[in-house]
Amino acid sequence: MPHKKRGGMGLVIGGALIAMLFLAFIYIVPHSGPTDTAPLWLGAIWAMLAMCWGFFRFVAGPSKLDHLHGGTDADL
C-alpha cells in the first residue's frame, strides 16, 4: 500500500512561526548593538531553512524514506 501523506506542512508552519518569533525579537526588542542580535539571526535563518525544506517536501510528495517501516518496502 503506497504512503499517500503529504509531508512538510508541519515544517512550513512551524518554521514560519519560529522565524517570526526570532525576527520579532530582532526588530522589536531594543538591543545595545549588533553583537546582541547575531545569535537571533542564526535562529531565524535555521527556522527559514526548515520552512524551505518543508515546502520542498510538500511539493515533492512522499519518498521511500517516509515509509512506516523505517525507509524499507517491507510489508511486515
N, CA, C and O atoms as CSV, one atom per row, in Angstrom:
chain,resi,resn,atom,element,x,y,z
A,1,MET,N,N,0.843,-1.173,0.000
A,1,MET,CA,C,0.000,0.000,0.000
A,1,MET,C,C,0.893,1.241,0.000
A,1,MET,O,O,1.704,1.394,0.913
A,2,PRO,N,N,0.777,2.119,-0.972
A,2,PRO,CA,C,1.648,3.295,-1.034
A,2,PRO,C,C,1.302,4.301,0.067
A,2,PRO,O,O,0.161,4.411,0.515
A,3,HIS,N,N,2.310,5.003,0.465
A,3,HIS,CA,C,2.176,6.023,1.504
A,3,HIS,C,C,1.706,7.311,0.840
A,3,HIS,O,O,2.441,7.872,0.028
A,4,LYS,N,N,0.499,7.805,1.157
A,4,LYS,CA,C,-0.104,8.927,0.446
A,4,LYS,C,C,0.003,10.262,1.169
A,4,LYS,O,O,-0.409,11.279,0.611
A,5,LYS,N,N,0.532,10.303,2.371
A,5,LYS,CA,C,0.570,11.533,3.149
A,5,LYS,C,C,1.540,12.538,2.533
A,5,LYS,O,O,2.645,12.176,2.131
A,6,ARG,N,N,1.125,13.792,2.462
A,6,ARG,CA,C,1.997,14.869,2.005
A,6,ARG,C,C,2.756,15.419,3.198
A,6,ARG,O,O,2.167,16.085,4.050
A,7,GLY,N,N,4.040,15.157,3.275
A,7,GLY,CA,C,4.834,15.649,4.384
A,7,GLY,C,C,5.275,17.081,4.158
A,7,GLY,O,O,5.264,17.571,3.029
A,8,GLY,N,N,5.651,17.735,5.202
A,8,GLY,CA,C,6.237,19.054,5.081
A,8,GLY,C,C,5.395,20.203,5.569
A,8,GLY,O,O,5.942,21.265,5.867
A,9,MET,N,N,4.087,20.046,5.666
A,9,MET,CA,C,3.261,21.178,6.067
A,9,MET,C,C,3.566,21.599,7.504
A,9,MET,O,O,3.517,22.788,7.821
A,10,GLY,N,N,3.876,20.653,8.362
A,10,GLY,CA,C,4.254,20.990,9.735
A,10,GLY,C,C,5.538,21.785,9.795
A,10,GLY,O,O,5.667,22.712,10.596
A,11,LEU,N,N,6.501,21.421,8.939
A,11,LEU,CA,C,7.752,22.178,8.887
A,11,LEU,C,C,7.535,23.582,8.357
A,11,LEU,O,O,8.163,24.526,8.838
A,12,VAL,N,N,6.658,23.738,7.376
A,12,VAL,CA,C,6.380,25.073,6.830
A,12,VAL,C,C,5.750,25.957,7.897
A,12,VAL,O,O,6.188,27.088,8.109
A,13,ILE,N,N,4.739,25.451,8.559
A,13,ILE,CA,C,4.042,26.252,9.572
A,13,ILE,C,C,4.936,26.502,10.786
A,13,ILE,O,O,5.028,27.629,11.271
A,14,GLY,N,N,5.590,25.456,11.273
A,14,GLY,CA,C,6.470,25.605,12.432
A,14,GLY,C,C,7.653,26.503,12.154
A,14,GLY,O,O,8.009,27.337,12.986
A,15,GLY,N,N,8.272,26.342,10.988
A,15,GLY,CA,C,9.400,27.196,10.622
A,15,GLY,C,C,8.995,28.651,10.490
A,15,GLY,O,O,9.737,29.542,10.903
A,16,ALA,N,N,7.821,28.901,9.915
A,16,ALA,CA,C,7.343,30.271,9.773
A,16,ALA,C,C,7.078,30.907,11.137
A,16,ALA,O,O,7.426,32.066,11.361
A,17,LEU,N,N,6.464,30.153,12.044
A,17,LEU,CA,C,6.186,30.697,13.374
A,17,LEU,C,C,7.474,30.996,14.145
A,17,LEU,O,O,7.595,32.044,14.780
A,18,ILE,N,N,8.420,30.082,14.087
A,18,ILE,CA,C,9.681,30.292,14.803
A,18,ILE,C,C,10.472,31.435,14.176
A,18,ILE,O,O,11.077,32.231,14.894
A,19,ALA,N,N,10.477,31.526,12.846
A,19,ALA,CA,C,11.174,32.634,12.185
A,19,ALA,C,C,10.541,33.965,12.567
A,19,ALA,O,O,11.256,34.934,12.825
A,20,MET,N,N,9.219,34.031,12.610
A,20,MET,CA,C,8.552,35.277,13.009
A,20,MET,C,C,8.878,35.637,14.453
A,20,MET,O,O,9.036,36.815,14.774
A,21,LEU,N,N,8.981,34.639,15.327
A,21,LEU,CA,C,9.334,34.892,16.714
A,21,LEU,C,C,10.739,35.484,16.817
A,21,LEU,O,O,10.939,36.488,17.501
A,22,PHE,N,N,11.703,34.874,16.148
A,22,PHE,CA,C,13.069,35.387,16.187
A,22,PHE,C,C,13.161,36.774,15.552
A,22,PHE,O,O,13.836,37.654,16.086
A,23,LEU,N,N,12.490,36.978,14.420
A,23,LEU,CA,C,12.531,38.288,13.775
A,23,LEU,C,C,11.847,39.351,14.634
A,23,LEU,O,O,12.269,40.508,14.633
A,24,ALA,N,N,10.805,38.975,15.361
A,24,ALA,CA,C,10.164,39.925,16.270
A,24,ALA,C,C,11.132,40.343,17.374
A,24,ALA,O,O,11.194,41.519,17.734
A,25,PHE,N,N,11.889,39.384,17.914
A,25,PHE,CA,C,12.869,39.736,18.932
A,25,PHE,C,C,13.974,40.618,18.353
A,25,PHE,O,O,14.490,41.491,19.051
A,26,ILE,N,N,14.339,40.409,17.111
A,26,ILE,CA,C,15.393,41.223,16.499
A,26,ILE,C,C,14.918,42.653,16.291
A,26,ILE,O,O,15.640,43.598,16.609
A,27,TYR,N,N,13.701,42.823,15.756
A,27,TYR,CA,C,13.250,44.156,15.351
A,27,TYR,C,C,12.466,44.907,16.416
A,27,TYR,O,O,12.417,46.136,16.362
A,28,ILE,N,N,11.853,44.236,17.376
A,28,ILE,CA,C,11.008,44.926,18.352
A,28,ILE,C,C,11.750,45.207,19.661
A,28,ILE,O,O,11.640,46.302,20.212
A,29,VAL,N,N,12.498,44.231,20.158
A,29,VAL,CA,C,13.196,44.390,21.439
A,29,VAL,C,C,14.439,45.254,21.222
A,29,VAL,O,O,15.226,44.979,20.316
A,30,PRO,N,N,14.625,46.293,22.039
A,30,PRO,CA,C,15.823,47.132,21.878
A,30,PRO,C,C,17.099,46.376,22.262
A,30,PRO,O,O,17.138,45.648,23.254
A,31,HIS,N,N,18.130,46.570,21.452
A,31,HIS,CA,C,19.428,45.927,21.683
A,31,HIS,C,C,20.494,46.996,21.791
A,31,HIS,O,O,20.336,48.102,21.273
A,32,SER,N,N,21.593,46.657,22.474
A,32,SER,CA,C,22.659,47.636,22.654
A,32,SER,C,C,23.611,47.693,21.465
A,32,SER,O,O,24.340,48.672,21.306
A,33,GLY,N,N,23.614,46.666,20.635
A,33,GLY,CA,C,24.498,46.677,19.477
A,33,GLY,C,C,24.233,45.484,18.582
A,33,GLY,O,O,23.426,44.615,18.910
A,34,PRO,N,N,24.925,45.449,17.439
A,34,PRO,CA,C,24.698,44.335,16.502
A,34,PRO,C,C,25.182,42.992,17.029
A,34,PRO,O,O,24.728,41.949,16.558
A,35,THR,N,N,26.092,42.996,17.991
A,35,THR,CA,C,26.562,41.713,18.524
A,35,THR,C,C,25.494,41.028,19.368
A,35,THR,O,O,25.552,39.815,19.569
A,36,ASP,N,N,24.523,41.786,19.862
A,36,ASP,CA,C,23.432,41.182,20.628
A,36,ASP,C,C,22.470,40.405,19.740
A,36,ASP,O,O,21.834,39.457,20.199
A,37,THR,N,N,22.358,40.794,18.483
A,37,THR,CA,C,21.371,40.159,17.603
A,37,THR,C,C,21.939,39.004,16.772
A,37,THR,O,O,21.182,38.307,16.096
A,38,ALA,N,N,23.250,38.794,16.811
A,38,ALA,CA,C,23.853,37.746,15.980
A,38,ALA,C,C,23.273,36.357,16.269
A,38,ALA,O,O,22.944,35.650,15.316
A,39,PRO,N,N,23.131,35.927,17.524
A,39,PRO,CA,C,22.536,34.605,17.758
A,39,PRO,C,C,21.074,34.533,17.315
A,39,PRO,O,O,20.598,33.476,16.901
A,40,LEU,N,N,20.373,35.647,17.401
A,40,LEU,CA,C,18.978,35.656,16.977
A,40,LEU,C,C,18.869,35.483,15.463
A,40,LEU,O,O,17.944,34.830,14.982
A,41,TRP,N,N,19.798,36.056,14.714
A,41,TRP,CA,C,19.785,35.871,13.264
A,41,TRP,C,C,20.023,34.415,12.897
A,41,TRP,O,O,19.425,33.908,11.947
A,42,LEU,N,N,20.895,33.735,13.645
A,42,LEU,CA,C,21.133,32.313,13.378
A,42,LEU,C,C,19.857,31.496,13.586
A,42,LEU,O,O,19.556,30.605,12.792
A,43,GLY,N,N,19.111,31.794,14.641
A,43,GLY,CA,C,17.849,31.101,14.876
A,43,GLY,C,C,16.835,31.375,13.778
A,43,GLY,O,O,16.121,30.469,13.348
A,44,ALA,N,N,16.768,32.624,13.321
A,44,ALA,CA,C,15.834,32.974,12.246
A,44,ALA,C,C,16.221,32.277,10.941
A,44,ALA,O,O,15.348,31.813,10.207
A,45,ILE,N,N,17.499,32.200,10.652
A,45,ILE,CA,C,17.954,31.543,9.426
A,45,ILE,C,C,17.653,30.045,9.476
A,45,ILE,O,O,17.195,29.480,8.483
A,46,TRP,N,N,17.902,29.392,10.614
A,46,TRP,CA,C,17.593,27.966,10.743
A,46,TRP,C,C,16.102,27.710,10.577
A,46,TRP,O,O,15.701,26.728,9.953
A,47,ALA,N,N,15.281,28.595,11.138
A,47,ALA,CA,C,13.831,28.424,11.001
A,47,ALA,C,C,13.404,28.595,9.547
A,47,ALA,O,O,12.530,27.869,9.074
A,48,MET,N,N,14.007,29.542,8.834
A,48,MET,CA,C,13.672,29.732,7.414
A,48,MET,C,C,14.134,28.548,6.572
A,48,MET,O,O,13.466,28.174,5.608
A,49,LEU,N,N,15.268,27.958,6.929
A,49,LEU,CA,C,15.730,26.757,6.224
A,49,LEU,C,C,14.772,25.588,6.462
A,49,LEU,O,O,14.491,24.826,5.537
A,50,ALA,N,N,14.272,25.438,7.685
A,50,ALA,CA,C,13.293,24.391,7.967
A,50,ALA,C,C,12.021,24.632,7.167
A,50,ALA,O,O,11.408,23.689,6.667
A,51,MET,N,N,11.625,25.896,7.047
A,51,MET,CA,C,10.434,26.234,6.274
A,51,MET,C,C,10.639,25.899,4.790
A,51,MET,O,O,9.733,25.374,4.143
A,52,CYS,N,N,11.811,26.199,4.259
A,52,CYS,CA,C,12.105,25.867,2.861
A,52,CYS,C,C,12.130,24.355,2.649
A,52,CYS,O,O,11.624,23.865,1.639
A,53,TRP,N,N,12.712,23.615,3.590
A,53,TRP,CA,C,12.741,22.153,3.474
A,53,TRP,C,C,11.326,21.591,3.518
A,53,TRP,O,O,11.004,20.671,2.766
A,54,GLY,N,N,10.484,22.128,4.381
A,54,GLY,CA,C,9.100,21.684,4.452
A,54,GLY,C,C,8.340,21.978,3.172
A,54,GLY,O,O,7.526,21.166,2.733
A,55,PHE,N,N,8.599,23.135,2.570
A,55,PHE,CA,C,7.949,23.478,1.302
A,55,PHE,C,C,8.384,22.508,0.203
A,55,PHE,O,O,7.563,22.061,-0.599
A,56,PHE,N,N,9.681,22.185,0.169
A,56,PHE,CA,C,10.174,21.211,-0.805
A,56,PHE,C,C,9.516,19.855,-0.592
A,56,PHE,O,O,9.102,19.210,-1.556
A,57,ARG,N,N,9.415,19.409,0.675
A,57,ARG,CA,C,8.805,18.112,0.971
A,57,ARG,C,C,7.335,18.099,0.572
A,57,ARG,O,O,6.823,17.074,0.121
A,58,PHE,N,N,6.648,19.240,0.737
A,58,PHE,CA,C,5.239,19.320,0.371
A,58,PHE,C,C,5.068,19.238,-1.143
A,58,PHE,O,O,4.163,18.557,-1.627
A,59,VAL,N,N,5.927,19.925,-1.893
A,59,VAL,CA,C,5.823,19.932,-3.356
A,59,VAL,C,C,6.282,18.604,-3.945
A,59,VAL,O,O,5.658,18.087,-4.871
A,60,ALA,N,N,7.376,18.047,-3.411
A,60,ALA,CA,C,7.941,16.820,-3.970
A,60,ALA,C,C,7.082,15.601,-3.684
A,60,ALA,O,O,7.114,14.633,-4.443
A,61,GLY,N,N,6.319,15.633,-2.611
A,61,GLY,CA,C,5.485,14.483,-2.273
A,61,GLY,C,C,6.240,13.459,-1.453
A,61,GLY,O,O,7.379,13.700,-1.054
A,62,PRO,N,N,5.619,12.315,-1.196
A,62,PRO,CA,C,6.235,11.304,-0.338
A,62,PRO,C,C,7.443,10.635,-0.998
A,62,PRO,O,O,7.545,10.559,-2.223
A,63,SER,N,N,8.336,10.161,-0.162
A,63,SER,CA,C,9.513,9.463,-0.649
A,63,SER,C,C,9.566,8.081,-0.003
A,63,SER,O,O,8.787,7.792,0.906
A,64,LYS,N,N,10.474,7.232,-0.463
A,64,LYS,CA,C,10.620,5.897,0.121
A,64,LYS,C,C,11.080,5.981,1.574
A,64,LYS,O,O,10.819,5.070,2.360
A,65,LEU,N,N,11.759,7.060,1.934
A,65,LEU,CA,C,12.232,7.211,3.308
A,65,LEU,C,C,11.091,7.502,4.270
A,65,LEU,O,O,11.271,7.384,5.483
A,66,ASP,N,N,9.916,7.879,3.760
A,66,ASP,CA,C,8.760,8.155,4.609
A,66,ASP,C,C,7.953,6.908,4.929
A,66,ASP,O,O,6.910,7.006,5.575
A,67,HIS,N,N,8.404,5.748,4.497
A,67,HIS,CA,C,7.655,4.515,4.713
A,67,HIS,C,C,7.528,4.230,6.209
A,67,HIS,O,O,8.443,4.526,6.978
A,68,LEU,N,N,6.426,3.670,6.613
A,68,LEU,CA,C,6.149,3.433,8.017
A,68,LEU,C,C,7.115,2.451,8.677
A,68,LEU,O,O,7.248,2.454,9.901
A,69,HIS,N,N,7.789,1.614,7.895
A,69,HIS,CA,C,8.708,0.626,8.446
A,69,HIS,C,C,10.152,1.098,8.359
A,69,HIS,O,O,11.049,0.285,8.135
A,70,GLY,N,N,10.391,2.367,8.526
A,70,GLY,CA,C,11.750,2.880,8.627
A,70,GLY,C,C,12.505,2.976,7.319
A,70,GLY,O,O,13.710,2.726,7.302
A,71,GLY,N,N,11.864,3.320,6.237
A,71,GLY,CA,C,12.558,3.516,4.980
A,71,GLY,C,C,12.699,2.257,4.155
A,71,GLY,O,O,13.449,2.248,3.179
A,72,THR,N,N,12.002,1.195,4.516
A,72,THR,CA,C,12.064,-0.029,3.726
A,72,THR,C,C,10.719,-0.272,3.071
A,72,THR,O,O,9.717,0.334,3.449
A,73,ASP,N,N,10.700,-1.143,2.106
A,73,ASP,CA,C,9.455,-1.502,1.444
A,73,ASP,C,C,8.878,-2.798,2.007
A,73,ASP,O,O,7.996,-3.399,1.395
A,74,ALA,N,N,9.364,-3.228,3.156
A,74,ALA,CA,C,8.922,-4.491,3.743
A,74,ALA,C,C,7.482,-4.360,4.215
A,74,ALA,O,O,7.118,-3.378,4.862
A,75,ASP,N,N,6.679,-5.340,3.893
A,75,ASP,CA,C,5.287,-5.359,4.351
A,75,ASP,C,C,5.181,-6.277,5.562
A,75,ASP,O,O,4.660,-7.388,5.464
A,76,LEU,N,N,5.667,-5.816,6.685
A,76,LEU,CA,C,5.648,-6.626,7.908
A,76,LEU,C,C,4.389,-6.425,8.674
A,76,LEU,O,O,4.206,-7.030,9.731
